[in-house]
């Protein structure tokens, strides 16, 4: 009987203690928890991967990354508190496609970049891609320009990095010619990552329009289809982006903002 009384008393004390702990949570503590969640959402780290390639085939002309495709997503994410790290296969200065730095290609984002000494310094001194750890980032984004067709499409470090991001189900985003970087990327079962996925990228007709069909090593639209991607597009130069799971792709420079918005939403 004494044992039963002891057990009953113990249960009463435990229950009372539990209730007391619940009641002791103050409004300020709850606010602190909410702030912690908000801070965690805002404290996102995204890796931007740019090309190191600056030669436009055998034309004698220069290429590189397209400024708008970097600048618009860069500021879209930066203004929301995202921490951005920039890397290239070779490290050091990332080459800018001269055509993207002309008045005809200017946008609000490129004009902001032109006046942004900090952003320009980062472009002039990028990290080396092989030094990047996927575990340090919440997502990866590849701006286009013709450069990726030559280096990122075949870069073993980039391919392995995208595969790891995908395995961890983190957002992977590409715009314009940047889906070229998906050319050799595989799923864990050895199939192309884009197989059966809804994708877009720079169209064959847009490549014809810029007169580089016979210069580039391959056409983005053809490659995505050959790898089993469910490719779709809009008319030339129309803004168009599509998301399939964690994979986000955009058709052309005008699509960079749509890609950035989808990426930002995926980070929430």
C-alpha positions as CSV (number, residue, x, y, z in Angstrom):
1,X,0.0,0.0,0.0
2,X,2.9,2.3,0.8
3,X,4.4,1.5,-2.6
4,X,1.1,2.5,-4.3
5,X,1.0,5.8,-2.4
6,X,4.6,6.5,-3.3
7,X,3.9,5.9,-7.0
8,X,0.8,8.1,-7.0
9,X,2.7,10.9,-5.3
10,X,5.5,10.6,-7.9
11,X,3.1,10.8,-10.8
12,X,1.5,13.9,-9.3
13,X,4.8,15.7,-8.9
14,X,5.9,14.8,-12.5
15,X,2.5,16.0,-13.9
16,X,2.6,19.2,-12.0
17,X,6.2,19.9,-13.0
18,X,5.3,19.3,-16.7
19,X,2.4,21.7,-16.5
20,X,4.5,24.3,-14.7
21,X,7.2,24.1,-17.4
22,X,4.6,24.7,-20.2
23,X,3.1,27.7,-18.3
24,X,6.6,29.1,-17.7
25,X,7.2,29.8,-21.4
26,X,6.9,33.5,-21.7
27,X,5.8,35.6,-24.7
28,X,9.4,36.9,-25.1
29,X,10.6,33.3,-25.4
30,X,8.1,32.5,-28.1
31,X,9.1,35.7,-30.0
32,X,12.7,34.6,-29.7
33,X,11.8,31.2,-31.2
34,X,10.1,33.0,-34.1
35,X,13.1,35.3,-34.6
36,X,15.3,32.3,-34.7
37,X,13.3,30.7,-37.5
38,X,13.3,33.9,-39.5
39,X,17.0,34.3,-39.0
40,X,17.5,30.7,-40.2
41,X,15.4,31.4,-43.3
42,X,17.3,34.6,-44.1
43,X,20.7,33.1,-43.4
44,X,20.9,31.2,-46.7
45,X,24.1,30.5,-48.6
46,X,24.0,30.1,-52.4
47,X,27.0,29.2,-54.6
48,X,27.2,31.0,-58.0
49,X,29.3,29.1,-60.6
50,X,30.7,31.1,-63.5
51,X,32.7,30.0,-66.5
52,X,36.4,30.5,-66.8
53,X,36.3,30.2,-70.6
54,X,36.8,33.4,-72.6
55,X,37.4,32.2,-76.3
56,X,34.5,32.1,-78.7
57,X,35.6,29.0,-80.6
58,X,37.9,29.8,-83.5
59,X,36.4,33.2,-84.2
60,X,39.1,35.2,-82.4
61,X,36.4,36.9,-80.4
62,X,35.9,36.8,-76.6
63,X,33.1,35.3,-74.6
64,X,32.5,34.5,-70.9
65,X,29.5,34.9,-68.7
66,X,26.5,37.1,-69.5
67,X,26.3,40.0,-67.2
68,X,22.5,40.2,-66.9
69,X,22.2,36.5,-66.1
70,X,24.6,37.0,-63.2
71,X,23.5,40.5,-62.0
72,X,19.8,40.0,-61.8
73,X,19.8,36.8,-59.7
74,X,22.7,38.2,-57.7
75,X,20.8,41.3,-56.5
76,X,17.5,39.4,-56.3
77,X,19.0,37.1,-53.7
78,X,21.4,39.6,-52.1
79,X,18.6,42.0,-51.4
80,X,16.8,39.2,-49.5
81,X,19.7,38.6,-47.2
82,X,21.2,35.6,-49.0
83,X,24.9,35.1,-48.7
84,X,26.5,34.6,-52.2
85,X,29.8,32.9,-52.9
86,X,31.2,33.0,-56.5
87,X,33.4,30.3,-58.0
88,X,34.9,29.4,-61.3
89,X,36.8,26.3,-62.5
90,X,40.1,28.2,-62.6
91,X,39.5,30.7,-59.8
92,X,40.5,34.3,-60.2
93,X,38.9,36.6,-62.7
94,X,35.7,35.4,-64.4
95,X,35.6,36.6,-68.0
96,X,32.7,38.8,-69.0
97,X,31.2,38.4,-72.5
98,X,31.8,41.7,-74.2
99,X,28.4,41.6,-75.9
100,X,26.7,41.5,-72.6
101,X,28.5,44.6,-71.4
102,X,27.2,46.8,-74.3
103,X,24.5,49.5,-74.0
104,X,22.1,47.3,-76.0
105,X,22.2,44.6,-73.4
106,X,21.9,47.0,-70.4
107,X,19.3,46.5,-67.7
108,X,18.7,47.9,-64.3
109,X,20.6,45.0,-62.8
110,X,23.6,45.5,-65.1
111,X,23.7,49.2,-64.5
112,X,23.7,48.5,-60.7
113,X,26.6,46.0,-61.3
114,X,28.5,48.6,-63.2
115,X,28.4,50.9,-60.1
116,X,29.0,48.1,-57.6
117,X,32.7,48.0,-56.6
118,X,32.2,45.1,-54.2
119,X,30.5,42.9,-56.8
120,X,33.1,43.7,-59.4
121,X,35.9,42.8,-56.9
122,X,34.3,39.4,-56.3
123,X,34.1,38.8,-60.1
124,X,37.8,39.7,-60.4
125,X,38.8,37.3,-57.7
126,X,36.5,34.3,-57.7
127,X,37.0,31.2,-55.6
128,X,38.3,28.0,-57.2
129,X,35.5,25.5,-57.8
130,X,37.4,22.6,-56.4
131,X,37.7,24.4,-53.1
132,X,33.9,24.6,-52.6
133,X,32.1,22.2,-50.3
134,X,28.5,21.4,-51.2
135,X,27.6,21.0,-47.5
136,X,28.3,24.7,-47.0
137,X,25.5,25.8,-49.4
138,X,21.8,25.6,-49.6
139,X,21.6,25.9,-53.4
140,X,23.7,26.4,-56.5
141,X,23.1,28.7,-59.5
142,X,24.8,28.8,-62.9
143,X,24.5,32.0,-65.0
144,X,24.9,31.5,-68.8
145,X,26.9,33.1,-71.6
146,X,28.6,31.0,-74.2
147,X,31.6,30.2,-72.0
148,X,29.9,27.2,-70.2
149,X,29.6,25.3,-73.5
150,X,33.3,24.8,-73.5
151,X,34.4,24.4,-69.9
152,X,31.5,23.7,-67.5
153,X,29.9,21.2,-69.8
154,X,32.9,18.9,-69.4
155,X,34.3,20.0,-66.0
156,X,34.5,16.9,-63.7
157,X,34.5,19.1,-60.6
158,X,31.3,20.9,-61.7
159,X,29.6,17.7,-62.7
160,X,30.3,16.1,-59.3
161,X,29.2,19.2,-57.5
162,X,25.8,19.3,-59.3
163,X,25.3,15.6,-58.7
164,X,25.9,16.1,-54.9
165,X,23.6,19.1,-54.7
166,X,21.0,17.0,-56.5
167,X,21.5,14.0,-54.2
168,X,21.0,16.3,-51.2
169,X,17.8,17.5,-52.9
170,X,19.0,21.1,-52.8
171,X,17.9,23.6,-55.5
172,X,20.1,23.6,-58.7
173,X,19.4,26.5,-61.1
174,X,20.6,27.3,-64.6
175,X,19.7,30.0,-67.2
176,X,20.2,30.4,-70.9
177,X,23.4,28.5,-72.0
178,X,24.2,27.4,-68.4
179,X,22.1,24.2,-68.7
180,X,25.1,23.1,-70.8
181,X,26.7,22.3,-67.4
182,X,24.1,19.5,-67.1
183,X,25.4,17.6,-70.2
184,X,27.4,15.0,-68.2
185,X,25.5,15.1,-65.0
186,X,24.0,11.8,-63.9
187,X,21.5,10.5,-61.4
188,X,22.6,7.9,-58.8
189,X,21.3,5.2,-61.2
190,X,23.6,6.4,-64.0
191,X,20.9,8.0,-66.1
192,X,21.2,11.7,-67.3
193,X,19.9,14.0,-64.5
194,X,17.5,15.7,-67.0
195,X,16.0,12.5,-68.2
196,X,12.2,12.8,-67.7
197,X,12.5,16.3,-66.3
198,X,10.8,19.4,-67.6
199,X,13.6,21.7,-68.8
200,X,14.4,24.7,-71.0
201,X,17.5,26.6,-72.1
202,X,18.8,28.7,-75.0
203,X,16.9,27.6,-78.1
204,X,18.2,26.5,-81.5
205,X,16.4,29.4,-83.1
206,X,18.0,31.9,-80.7
207,X,21.4,30.5,-81.5
208,X,20.7,30.9,-85.2
209,X,19.6,34.5,-84.5
210,X,23.0,35.3,-82.9
211,X,24.8,33.6,-85.8
212,X,26.7,31.1,-83.7
213,X,25.2,27.7,-84.6
214,X,28.3,26.7,-86.4
215,X,30.7,28.1,-83.8
216,X,29.4,26.5,-80.5
217,X,30.4,22.9,-79.7
218,X,26.8,21.8,-79.3
219,X,23.3,23.3,-79.1
220,X,21.7,23.5,-75.6
221,X,18.2,22.6,-76.9
222,X,19.5,19.5,-78.8
223,X,21.6,18.3,-75.8
224,X,18.8,18.5,-73.3
225,X,16.5,16.6,-75.6
226,X,19.1,13.9,-76.4
227,X,19.6,13.4,-72.7
228,X,15.9,12.7,-72.3
229,X,14.8,16.1,-71.0
230,X,11.2,17.2,-71.6
231,X,12.2,20.4,-73.4
232,X,9.9,23.3,-73.8
233,X,10.3,26.9,-74.9
234,X,8.6,30.2,-75.9
235,X,9.3,32.5,-78.8
236,X,12.8,33.9,-79.2
237,X,13.9,36.2,-76.3
238,X,10.6,35.7,-74.3
239,X,11.0,35.3,-70.6
240,X,10.5,31.7,-69.7
241,X,11.6,29.5,-66.7
242,X,10.4,26.1,-65.6
243,X,10.9,24.2,-62.4
244,X,10.8,20.4,-62.0
245,X,11.4,19.4,-58.4
246,X,14.7,20.9,-57.3
247,X,15.8,21.6,-60.9
248,X,15.2,25.2,-62.2
249,X,16.0,26.3,-65.8
250,X,15.5,29.5,-67.8
251,X,15.5,30.0,-71.6
252,X,17.5,33.2,-72.2
253,X,18.9,36.4,-70.6
254,X,15.3,37.7,-70.2
255,X,14.5,34.7,-68.0
256,X,17.1,35.4,-65.4
257,X,14.7,37.2,-63.0
258,X,12.2,34.3,-63.2
259,X,14.9,31.8,-62.4
260,X,16.0,33.9,-59.5
261,X,12.5,34.2,-58.1
262,X,11.9,30.4,-58.4
263,X,15.3,29.8,-56.7
264,X,14.4,32.3,-53.9
265,X,11.0,30.6,-53.3
266,X,12.7,27.2,-53.2
267,X,15.0,28.5,-50.4
268,X,12.1,29.4,-48.1
